[in-house]
Amino acid sequence: MDSKLTLSVNTEVIAAAKKLAKVKGKSLSQVVEEILLELLKFNQIQLEHGCKAKKIKFSPELKKIRGLIKLEPDFDLKQAKLSRLTKKYL
């Protein structure tokens, strides 16, 4: 059974999401539902296995390169992703 859901989302994110949906040939609702389902699956797997971010063990290869990239203290990952996706799909 489907229900309506009202969300408040940044207008740039909405525009990028609509473009993504169009590229995939799906409605925005379908794309959002798929993302939510994937998020729920991921979290369920974490819950079932008792995983938490602090318990993740890094491989020796990853440990070697960890910390090589230095970001500014005010670096906004969310904005960087949004900017990249906007350039890619708009």
BAMI-624373 format. One record per residue (C-alpha): residue in one letter; x, y, z. Coordinates in steps of 0.001 Angstrom, whole numbers. Layout:
N
> A, X, Y, Z;
...
This chain:
90
> M, 0, 0, 0;
> D, 1415, 3375, -975;
> S, 1192, 6453, 1222;
> K, 2025, 10075, 567;
> L, 5102, 11587, 2198;
> T, 5980, 15269, 2406;
> L, 9668, 16177, 2676;
> S, 11574, 19433, 2928;
> V, 14603, 19194, 643;
> N, 17062, 21743, -749;
> T, 15860, 22963, -4154;
> E, 19194, 22093, -5795;
> V, 18958, 18546, -4461;
> I, 15417, 18250, -5802;
> A, 16480, 19474, -9242;
> A, 19403, 17032, -9361;
> A, 17190, 14182, -8130;
> K, 14590, 14928, -10811;
> K, 17284, 14836, -13493;
> L, 18568, 11532, -12099;
> A, 15058, 10091, -12125;
> K, 14569, 11220, -15715;
> V, 17870, 9638, -16782;
> K, 16834, 6381, -15087;
> G, 13381, 6547, -16676;
> K, 11661, 6512, -13295;
> S, 9556, 8858, -11239;
> L, 11117, 10812, -8407;
> S, 8959, 8811, -5995;
> Q, 10372, 5544, -7347;
> V, 13951, 6788, -7000;
> V, 13374, 7989, -3427;
> E, 11696, 4686, -2518;
> E, 14639, 2714, -3935;
> I, 17109, 4823, -1963;
> L, 15137, 4367, 1242;
> L, 14923, 602, 688;
> E, 18690, 389, 142;
> L, 19308, 2441, 3275;
> L, 16994, 194, 5280;
> K, 18711, -2944, 3934;
> F, 22133, -1543, 4800;
> N, 21056, -612, 8315;
> Q, 19381, -4005, 8806;
> I, 22612, -5762, 7850;
> Q, 24501, -3597, 10323;
> L, 21991, -4370, 13066;
> E, 22066, -8112, 12355;
> H, 25840, -8246, 12498;
> G, 26230, -5753, 15318;
> C, 28358, -3497, 13115;
> K, 29083, 38, 14117;
> A, 31399, 2497, 12441;
> K, 33899, 2168, 15309;
> K, 34137, -1615, 14812;
> I, 35061, -1514, 11129;
> K, 38577, -2846, 10591;
> F, 40641, -1349, 7805;
> S, 42739, -3514, 5510;
> P, 46516, -2983, 5610;
> E, 46346, -1368, 2153;
> L, 43716, 1106, 3280;
> K, 45646, 1869, 6468;
> K, 48654, 2850, 4325;
> I, 46720, 5466, 2347;
> R, 44467, 6635, 5145;
> G, 45014, 10301, 5900;
> L, 46786, 11125, 2611;
> I, 44044, 13507, 1562;
> K, 43870, 16601, 3699;
> L, 40604, 18539, 3631;
> E, 39892, 22030, 4833;
> P, 38270, 22120, 8300;
> D, 35147, 23712, 6819;
> F, 34887, 21190, 3925;
> D, 31227, 20330, 3307;
> L, 30984, 16808, 1861;
> K, 27252, 17095, 1255;
> Q, 27696, 20305, -742;
> A, 30613, 18821, -2693;
> K, 28515, 15791, -3665;
> L, 25595, 18021, -4630;
> S, 27858, 20214, -6764;
> R, 29360, 17198, -8540;
> L, 25977, 15617, -9241;
> T, 24526, 18921, -10413;
> K, 27387, 19363, -12897;
> K, 27055, 15762, -14056;
> Y, 23285, 15660, -14575;
> L, 22356, 19278, -15323;
